[in-house]
Amino acid sequence: MNRSHTLTRQQLGFSLIELMVSLTIGMVIMLAVVSAYLGAAGAGRTADAIGRMNEDAQMALSILSQQLRMAGVNPTQADRTTVSAGLNPRGNSVPLHNTLTNAFAIRGCDLPFTNVTTGGISTGALNCGHAASSTGPDSISIAYEADRYNTVATGTGTPTDCMGSGITPITATYTQSNGTGTATATIYEAENRFYVGTTTNIVNPTLWCKGSNSTQQPLIENIENLQLSYGTSNPGVTPTRVLGYLSAYEVDTDTTTLTGAAGHWTRWNAVKAVRICVVARSENEVLDNLSSAKYMDCNGVLVTSPPDKRLRRAYTTTVVIRNQ
């Protein structure tokens, strides 16, 4: 009887308390595992979003910088001078540029140009409705003489615009250096416009390009803002030295440093450098709350009320206009 009683006691199993303790420990371990997994997954999504943002922003800065470095450049033609209207803002006889039909090397606006997508118009005919209070996104038109070395030429050797479309050649007439005659040359003028916008089909804010001979095309998605400021000289006093940075509206209207009519090419040819700032955002919402989505904008101001839980970051660079 005692032996039977002992065997029965050994076969009874866990008590209710022991079972509850075991379940509790198991739940704690599972919660720890799930929390670790979710944390690692969230960190992975955040890292992926940051990497994508960095790539998008760096590509945007690279494209704009490359275009600005070519602004105004014209390969030297033999036996010519710049006595006619052209792109030499220094007021001297050094033949920096050929005469182009477009007198603007660059022209900016503190808003998107209202007719930026219209074809067949020159930079000077772009409409800009900015004011002193305009906050952007900005837009810019950049012009230069294209050739098969500073652009990716077509299969027939024709220089291209920012979208890879062949540029229609024009015949330019320039004054010979002896001042007694003229000569002609076939050149290709690129006028590329860049702005941030959306369409019915592309709802994410996107950096767009409108080329000389192409329709507007999206370049990089999730570029939410583009801010540009322009380092200007005083053409009559310090033609090669940057005295300070102005907004596009100030370049058009400032009467202290710059002279001439608002929006005139002589004002814009006093620009010697451009500061570029783009705000890139993540493709999707990856943050837990809006407080974590705060970011510093292009003016160094903390945005405390972001519109959603996406990551955002401002990226900047400065480009010297080498051909001015």
C-alpha positions, -999 to +999 in steps of 0.1 A: +000+000+000+027+024+008+045+016-025+013+022-045+007+054-027+042+067-035+039+058-072+006+077-074+021+108-059+049+107-085+025+104-114+004+135-104+025+160-126+027+198-121+005+217-097-015+247-109+009+271-093+039+255-110+020+256-144+012+293-140+048+301-131+060+282-162+036+300-185+045+334-170+082+327-176+075+315-212+054+346-219+082+369-206+107+351-228+084+354-258+077+391-252+115+397-250+120+378-282+092+396-300+104+430-287+139+424-298+126+413-332+104+443-336+132+466-325+156+451-349+130+453-377+123+489-369+159+498-368+164+481-401+135+500-417+149+533-403+184+525-416+170+516-450+150+549-451+181+569-441+201+552-468+175+559-494+172+595-483+210+600-485+211+585-520+182+606-532+196+639-517+231+633-529+219+625-564+198+657-564+228+678-552+251+661-577+228+669-607+222+705-597+259+710-589+271+696-622+246+718-642+256+749-623+293+743-629+286+745-666+264+776-664+275+801-691+303+780-705+310+783-742+339+767-760+361+794-774+357+800-811+386+813-832+390+850-839+361+865-819+355+891-792+326+901-769+319+936-781+283+926-788+258+917-760+268+884-744+276+868-711+306+888-699+294+907-667+329+920-658+327+950-682+360+943-699+372+931-733+382+896-722+362+872-744+349+849-717+319+836-737+304+834-771+273+854-777+242+832-771+206+839-780+199+834-742+217+861-722+210+843-689+236+819-675+212+812-646+180+827-634+161+817-602+127+821-587+117+817-551+087+797-564+083+774-594+082+794-626+045+795-635+053+785-672+082+763-664+068+734-684+060+755-715+082+747-745+097+771-770+103+799-746+136+814-734+148+818-699+140+855-700+104+847-708+099+825-677+072+840-654+082+843-617+055+855-593+077+854-561+076+880-534+097+888-503+076+864-483+079+835-507+091+803-491+095+780-521+101+754-532+124+773-555+131+768-592+161+776-615+169+778-652+205+770-662+220+778-696+253+768-713+266+759-746+264+721-748+288+699-768+296+662-769+320+665-741+299+682-714+268+662-722+260+627-732+257+629-769+232+610-790+243+583-814+248+609-841+270+631-819+243+657-811+246+673-776+217+667-752+197+685-726+191+673-690+168+645-701+191+632-728+171+647-758+191+660-787+194+698-788+184+717-820+215+735-834+215+772-840+238+795-860+254+822-839+271+853-854+300+868-835+322+898-841+357+891-851+385+903-829+397+928-854+362+945-851+358+948-888+338+917-897+317+889-884+318+851-886+293+823-878+295+791-858+270+763-852+263+759-815+239+741-792+223+760-764+211+740-734+185+756-711+176+732-683+149+741-657+147+724-624+118+725-599+099+705-573+064+695-580+037+668-582+013+656-608-019+635-609+001+604-613+032+613-593+018+623-559+051+623-540+071+656-542+097+652-570+126+670-585+118+676-621+137+687-651+125+705-682+151+704-710+156+725-740+141+700-764+122+677-741+090+676-721+093+678-683+104+646-667+107+634-630+142+629-618+142+620-581+111+613-559+107+624-523+126+657-527+102+678-507+119+712-509+145+730-529+160+762-515+186+783-534+205+814-524+229+833-547+263+847-539+266+880-557+293+905-565+291+942-571+298+943-609+311+979-608+333+975-577+342+938-569+332+919-601+348+886-590+342+886-552+311+873-535+299+899-511+269+880-497+240+857-505+206+869-517+173+851-525+161+851-560+137+879-551+165+900-537+186+894-568+157+907-589+149+937-567+180+946-546+191+982-553+221+984-530+245+961-547+228+953-580+215+977-606+193+973-637+158+963-643+142+936-621+148+901-636+174+915-662+202+892-672+229+917-660+216+912-624+218+875-627+252+875-643+265+891-611+259+857-593+292+840-586+281+811-564+249+792-555+240+776-522+218+746-527+196+730-501+173+701-507+150+685-481+146+647-487+120+626-470+116+588-465+093+569-489+070+558-460+063+566-424+089+548-403+087+567-370+066+559-340+053+594-333+053+630-347+077+641-320+104+619-335+097+634-369+111+668-360+138+680-383+160+711-392+149+728-424+171+746-449+172+778-428+184+759-397+150+762-380+136+732-361+103+721-376+083+711-346+050+702-363+059+678-392+030+667-413+035+630-409+058+603-394+083+603-422+120+610-417+132+643-432+166+658-435+181+689-452+212+685-473+233+714-486+262+723-508+277+754-524+287+756-561+310+783-576+299+795-610+332+792-627+323+807-660+310+840-648 
